Amino acid sequence: MGSFKIIGGKQLSGEITPQGAKNEALQILCACLLTSEKIEIHNLPDISDVNNLIDLLSGLGVNTERISTSQVTLQANNINLEYLKTKEFRKKASSLRGSIMILGPLMARFGYAYLPHPGGDKIGRRRLDTHFIGLQKLGVEFKTNDDDNMYSFTTRENGLKGAYMLLDEASVTGTANVLMAAVLAHGTTTIFNAACEPYVVQLCKLLIRMGAKIEGVGSNLLTIQGVSILNGTSHTMLSDMIEVGSFIGLAAMTGSAITIKNAGVEHLGIIPDVFRKLGIKMHISGDDIFIPAQEQYEVETFMDGGIMTIADAPWPGFTPDLISIVLVVAIQAKGTVLIHQKMFESRLYFTDKLIDMGAQIILCDPHRANIIGLNHQHTLRGIRMSSPDIRAGVALLIAALSAKGTSIIDNIDQIDRGYQQIDVRLQQLGASIERID
């Protein structure tokens, strides 16, 4: 595993363009299994999670053709279900969280699947109940084999049948899995408490172009009328909102003037507003966001003078994937912020590295951290640290770029899972960052 060597304290400047949305890409790639016709995908991020999923689909028999690093065509007209029983598949699927989303399409089209417990970020317990219970209501039966930690899935004799369901949580991947199964099920499926993130909206739009019948797109109540066959189509990814938020945080922490091009502003929800609560200024022009260089940014307080609290929530609330970024940005703010990470109990443990760098943080419990802003009166110092997950890894990277001296970040495979050539793109802004063995 490689490392990043960062010499911090440099002011950056220039333009940067976010990649295609990682979380959207994983869903869209899995949807290709719903048809034997070609699916053409544009603005695909060139990151390891996406490339590993394409590799897994290829092993399953999907014909994949790379037109460029950001464009691929997929055709699932010769699927080999026996591949699901191989050690190679088990290894690939168990290391990739997105592999869980092949389940819905495989059950809808073939009525059979075999899957290990998927991998991904180590940010606490990430249960699969929403996926399994939703698919059970459509007629999927499953059993586990404790000897090899594998799940086997089959459909009832008459295949999948539409049903009413209330999801126990508004899971993005759970909604996507059930949705992809429901579009080929017999009859009508109603999904209440569905996730309504832009990723799910994009998946719905893709499925509708393929011939699916879906109502309520963009809301938490989806109604799907099953069809017998789906067609090929093309699809273009949104800009990655998590990268956009990361670049806003980067500009603030390093006191840099940065323009984020093609930011997908209409799909960002309250993300810009949350950063404004930290005192970060930004100017939106068309689909671009300009963050001016600021020597100081002051945190707002609540109307009664209470300490600002920033918490994650299902969309249209603040995405949990940016909690780590907001926490780091608050380190150099003027004022105090309480960060409340509600959804994952291990996501804030990376704060010990920030404390070692000189941040004033009180970790109240696994879900809450109190940050007392340094207001640029004290500079963070460079240290050696390790990236525990994608988002914390980039948060540590932002901290290192703002710190005095040299930092080493190990385990950068985690960062590469979600950020495309981040070192090269930051170098173009003037950052001193290099890969080392």
C-alpha positions in Angstrom: 0.0 0.0 0.0 1.3 3.4 -0.9 1.4 6.7 1.0 1.1 10.4 0.4 3.8 12.8 1.4 2.4 16.3 1.9 4.3 19.5 2.6 1.6 21.7 4.0 1.0 25.4 4.6 0.8 26.4 1.0 -1.9 28.6 -0.4 -3.6 27.0 -3.4 -5.3 28.5 -6.4 -6.9 27.6 -9.7 -9.8 25.5 -11.0 -10.8 22.0 -10.3 -13.5 19.8 -11.8 -15.2 17.1 -9.7 -15.4 13.6 -11.0 -18.6 11.7 -11.7 -20.5 10.6 -8.6 -19.1 7.5 -7.0 -22.2 6.4 -5.2 -24.3 6.9 -8.3 -21.9 4.9 -10.4 -22.0 1.8 -8.3 -25.8 1.6 -8.7 -25.8 2.4 -12.4 -23.2 -0.3 -13.2 -25.3 -2.9 -11.3 -28.4 -1.9 -13.3 -26.8 -3.2 -16.5 -27.6 -6.7 -15.3 -31.3 -6.0 -15.8 -31.1 -6.2 -19.6 -29.3 -8.1 -22.3 -28.9 -4.9 -24.3 -26.1 -2.3 -24.2 -25.9 0.3 -21.5 -23.5 3.2 -22.3 -22.2 5.2 -19.3 -20.6 8.7 -19.4 -18.7 10.7 -16.8 -17.7 7.6 -14.9 -15.2 8.2 -12.2 -11.9 6.4 -12.7 -11.6 5.1 -9.1 -10.8 1.7 -7.6 -14.3 1.0 -6.3 -15.8 1.6 -9.7 -13.0 -0.3 -11.6 -13.3 -3.2 -9.2 -17.0 -3.5 -9.7 -16.6 -3.4 -13.5 -14.0 -6.2 -13.1 -16.4 -8.2 -11.0 -19.2 -7.7 -13.6 -16.8 -8.8 -16.4 -16.1 -12.0 -14.5 -19.8 -12.6 -14.3 -20.0 -12.5 -18.1 -20.8 -8.8 -18.7 -19.2 -7.6 -21.9 -17.4 -4.4 -20.9 -15.8 -2.0 -23.3 -13.8 1.0 -22.1 -14.2 3.8 -24.6 -12.2 6.1 -22.4 -11.4 6.5 -18.7 -14.8 8.1 -18.2 -16.9 6.2 -20.7 -17.8 2.5 -20.8 -20.4 0.3 -22.4 -21.7 -2.8 -20.7 -23.9 -5.7 -22.1 -25.1 -8.5 -19.9 -26.2 -10.9 -22.6 -24.1 -13.9 -21.5 -24.2 -14.1 -17.7 -22.4 -17.1 -16.1 -24.2 -17.6 -12.7 -21.7 -20.4 -11.8 -19.1 -17.6 -11.4 -21.0 -16.6 -8.2 -19.7 -19.9 -6.6 -16.0 -19.3 -7.3 -13.4 -18.2 -4.8 -12.4 -15.4 -7.2 -15.9 -13.9 -7.0 -16.1 -14.3 -3.3 -12.8 -12.5 -2.9 -13.8 -9.6 -5.2 -17.4 -9.2 -3.8 -16.3 -9.4 -0.2 -13.9 -6.5 -0.6 -16.4 -4.2 -2.3 -19.5 -2.7 -0.6 -21.2 -2.0 -3.9 -21.3 -5.7 -4.8 -24.5 -6.0 -2.7 -26.4 -4.1 -5.5 -26.0 -6.9 -8.0 -28.5 -8.8 -5.8 -31.7 -7.1 -6.9 -31.0 -7.3 -10.7 -29.9 -10.9 -10.5 -33.0 -11.9 -8.6 -35.2 -10.0 -11.0 -33.7 -11.4 -14.2 -32.4 -14.8 -13.2 -34.1 -15.7 -9.9 -30.8 -16.8 -8.3 -27.8 -15.2 -6.6 -25.0 -16.1 -4.3 -23.2 -13.4 -2.3 -20.6 -13.0 0.5 -21.0 -10.3 3.1 -19.8 -7.2 1.2 -16.8 -5.1 2.3 -16.3 -1.4 2.2 -15.4 1.3 4.8 -14.8 0.2 8.4 -17.1 2.9 9.9 -19.2 0.8 12.2 -21.9 -1.7 11.7 -23.6 -1.5 8.3 -26.5 -3.9 8.4 -28.1 -5.5 5.3 -31.6 -5.9 6.8 -33.2 -3.3 4.6 -31.9 -5.1 1.5 -33.0 -8.5 2.6 -36.3 -7.7 4.1 -37.3 -5.6 1.1 -36.4 -8.4 -1.3 -38.2 -11.0 0.9 -41.4 -9.0 0.5 -41.0 -9.4 -3.3 -40.6 -13.1 -3.0 -36.9 -13.7 -2.5 -35.9 -16.5 -0.1 -32.4 -16.7 1.3 -30.3 -18.7 3.7 -26.8 -18.3 5.1 -23.9 -20.7 5.3 -21.9 -19.9 8.4 -19.0 -22.0 7.2 -18.1 -19.7 4.3 -20.0 -16.6 5.3 -22.1 -16.8 2.1 -25.7 -16.0 1.4 -27.7 -17.9 -1.2 -30.8 -16.4 -2.7 -33.7 -17.9 -4.8 -37.1 -16.8 -5.8 -40.4 -18.5 -5.2 -41.8 -20.7 -8.0 -43.7 -17.9 -9.7 -40.9 -15.4 -9.5 -41.0 -11.9 -7.9 -44.3 -10.4 -7.1 -45.0 -6.7 -6.3 -45.7 -5.8 -2.7 -46.2 -2.9 -0.4 -43.3 -2.3 1.9 -42.1 0.3 4.5 -38.3 0.3 4.6 -37.0 0.2 8.1 -34.4 2.8 7.2 -34.0 5.2 4.2 -31.0 3.3 2.9 -29.7 4.5 -0.5 -28.3 1.1 -1.5 -31.2 -0.7 0.0 -33.7 1.4 -1.9 -31.7 0.9 -5.1 -31.6 -2.9 -4.7 -35.3 -3.3 -4.0 -36.1 -0.8 -6.8 -34.1 -2.7 -9.4 -35.8 -6.0 -8.4 -39.2 -4.4 -8.5 -39.0 -3.1 -12.0 -39.2 -6.7 -13.4 -41.5 -8.1 -10.7 -45.1 -9.0 -11.5 -47.6 -6.4 -10.4 -47.2 -3.2 -8.4 -44.6 -2.5 -5.8 -44.9 0.4 -3.3 -41.8 1.5 -1.5 -42.4 3.9 1.4 -39.5 5.6 3.3 -37.4 5.2 0.2 -34.2 7.1 0.0 -34.5 10.1 -2.2 -30.9 11.2 -2.7 -29.9 12.4 -6.2 -28.2 9.0 -6.8 -31.6 7.2 -6.4 -33.3 9.8 -8.7 -30.6 9.2 -11.3 -31.2 5.5 -11.1 -34.9 6.0 -11.5 -34.3 8.1 -14.6 -32.1 5.4 -16.1 -34.6 2.7 -15.4 -37.4 4.7 -16.9 -35.4 5.3 -20.1 -34.9 1.5 -20.2 -38.7 1.0 -20.1 -39.5 0.8 -16.4 -42.6 2.4 -15.0 -41.9 4.3 -11.8 -43.9 7.1 -10.1 -42.9 9.4 -7.3 -39.3 9.9 -8.4 -37.5 12.3 -6.0 -39.9 11.5 -3.1 -39.8 8.9 -0.4 -42.8 7.1 -1.9 -42.0 5.1 -5.0 -44.6 3.2 -7.0 -43.4 0.7 -9.5 -45.4 -1.2 -12.1 -43.5 -4.2 -13.1 -42.6 -4.8 -16.8 -41.5 -8.0 -18.5 -38.3 -6.6 -20.3 -36.0 -3.7 -20.2 -34.0 -2.1 -23.0 -30.6 -0.6 -23.4 -29.9 3.1 -23.1 -27.2 5.7 -22.2 -26.6 7.6 -19.0 -24.4 10.4 -17.8 -23.3 10.7 -14.1 -23.8 13.7 -12.0 -20.8 15.5 -10.5 -19.8 14.0 -7.2 -21.3 16.1 -4.5 -18.9 14.7 -1.9 -15.9 15.9 -4.0 -17.6 19.3 -4.3 -17.9 19.5 -0.5 -14.3 18.3 -0.1 -13.0 21.0 -2.3 -15.0 23.7 -0.5 -13.4 22.5 2.7 -10.0 22.4 1.2 -10.2 26.0 0.0 -11.3 27.2 3.5 -8.7 25.3 5.5 -5.8 26.4 3.3 -7.1 30.0 2.8 -7.2 29.5 -0.9 -9.1 30.9 -3.8 -10.5 27.9 -5.8 -13.1 27.6 -8.5 -15.1 24.3 -8.7 -16.2 23.9 -12.3 -19.3 22.0 -13.3 -20.3 21.5 -9.6 -23.8 20.3 -10.3 -25.2 23.1 -8.1 -28.9 22.2 -8.5 -28.2 18.7 -7.0 -26.2 19.8 -4.0 -29.1 20.3 -1.6 -28.1 22.0 1.6 -24.4 21.3 1.3 -23.4 24.9 0.4 -25.7 26.2 3.3 -23.9 24.0 5.9 -20.5 25.3 4.9 -21.9 28.9 5.0 -22.8 28.2 8.6 -19.1 27.7 9.3 -18.5 31.2 7.8 -17.2 30.1 4.5 -18.0 32.5 1.6 -18.8 31.2 -1.8 -20.1 32.7 -5.1 -22.2 30.6 -7.4 -22.1 31.4 -11.1 -24.1 29.1 -13.3 -22.8 25.6 -12.4 -19.5 26.8 -11.0 -18.7 27.7 -7.4 -15.9 30.2 -6.5 -14.5 30.1 -2.9 -12.5 33.2 -2.2 -9.4 33.2 -0.1 -10.4 33.9 3.6 -8.0 34.6 6.4 -10.8 34.0 8.9 -14.2 32.3 8.9 -16.5 32.6 11.9 -19.1 30.0 12.9 -22.7 31.1 13.2 -24.6 30.5 16.4 -28.2 29.5 16.8 -30.7 32.4 17.2 -30.7 31.9 21.0 -26.9 32.0 21.1 -26.5 28.3 21.4 -23.5 26.5 20.0 -23.8 25.5 16.3 -24.6 21.8 15.8 -24.1 20.1 12.5 -25.6 16.6 12.1 -26.1 14.2 9.3 -29.5 13.0 8.1 -31.2 11.2 5.2 -31.6 13.4 2.1 -32.6 16.2 1.9 -30.6 16.4 5.2 -26.9 16.8 5.3 -25.0 13.8 3.8 -23.0 11.7 6.3 -20.2 11.4 3.8 -19.3 15.1 4.4 -19.3 15.0 8.2 -15.6 14.2 8.3 -14.9 17.2 6.0 -17.0 19.6 8.0 -15.3 18.5 11.2 -11.8 19.3 9.8 -12.9 22.6 8.5 -14.2 23.6 11.9 -10.7 23.1 13.4 -9.6 26.5 12.1 -12.9 28.3 12.4 -13.6 31.1 14.9 -16.1 29.6 17.3 -17.2 26.2 18.5 -19.1 23.5 16.6 -20.7 20.3 17.8 -20.5 17.6 15.1 -23.2 14.9 15.5 -22.6 11.8 13.3 -25.8 9.8 13.8 -25.6 7.1 11.3 -22.2 5.4 11.9 -20.7 4.7 15.3 -17.0 4.5 14.2 -16.7 7.4 11.8 -15.3 10.0 14.2 -12.5 7.9 15.6 -10.0 9.5 13.2 -10.1 12.6 15.3 -7.3 11.3 17.5 -5.0 12.0 14.5 -6.3 15.5 14.3 -5.7 16.0 18.0 -2.1 14.9 17.5 -1.8 17.6 14.8 -2.9 20.2 17.4 -6.6 20.4 16.9 -8.8 21.2 19.9 -11.4 18.4 19.8 -13.3 16.7 22.5 -14.7 13.3 21.4 -17.8 13.1 23.6 -18.8 9.6 22.5 -18.7 7.6 19.2 -21.3 9.9 17.6 -20.4 13.4 18.8 -17.3 15.6 18.7 -16.9 19.1 20.0 -14.5 21.3 18.0 -13.1 24.5 19.5 -11.9 26.5 16.5 -8.3 27.7 16.5 -9.2 30.7 14.3 -5.8 30.4 12.6 -4.1 31.5 15.8 -2.3 28.2 15.8 -1.3 26.1 12.8 -1.6 22.3 12.7 1.6 20.4 12.6 2.5 17.6 10.2 2.5 14.0 11.4 2.4 10.5 10.1 -1.1 8.9 10.0 -3.1 6.3 8.3 -6.4 6.6 6.3 -9.1 4.6 8.0 -11.8 5.1 5.3 -12.4 7.1 2.2 -13.9 10.2 3.7 -11.7 10.4 6.8 -8.7 9.9 4.6 -9.5 13.0 2.5 -10.3 14.9 5.7 -6.8 14.0 7.0 -5.4 15.0 3.6 -7.0 18.5 3.9 -5.7 18.8 7.4 -2.2 17.9 6.2 -2.3 20.5 3.3 -3.1 23.2 5.9 -0.5 22.0 8.4 3.0 23.3 9.0 5.7 20.8 7.9 5.5 17.4 6.4 2.8 14.8 6.8 2.7 11.2 5.6 -0.6 9.5 5.1 -0.5 5.7 4.8 -3.1 3.3 3.5 -4.1 5.6 0.7 -5.8 2.8 -1.2 -8.8 3.9 0.9 -8.6 7.4 -0.6 -8.2 6.0 -4.1 -11.4 4.0 -3.7 -13.4 7.3 -3.9 -11.2 10.1 -5.3 -9.8 10.0 -8.9 -6.1 10.9 -9.1 -6.5 13.3 -6.2 -2.8 13.9 -5.9 -2.5 14.9 -9.6 -5.5 17.2 -9.4 -4.2 18.9 -6.2 -0.8 19.4 -7.7 -2.5 21.4 -10.5 -3.7 23.7 -7.7 -0.2 24.1 -6.4 -0.3 21.5 -3.6 2.9 19.8 -2.6 1.8 16.2 -2.6 3.4 13.0 -4.0 3.0 9.3 -3.9 5.7 7.3 -2.1 6.1 3.6 -1.5 
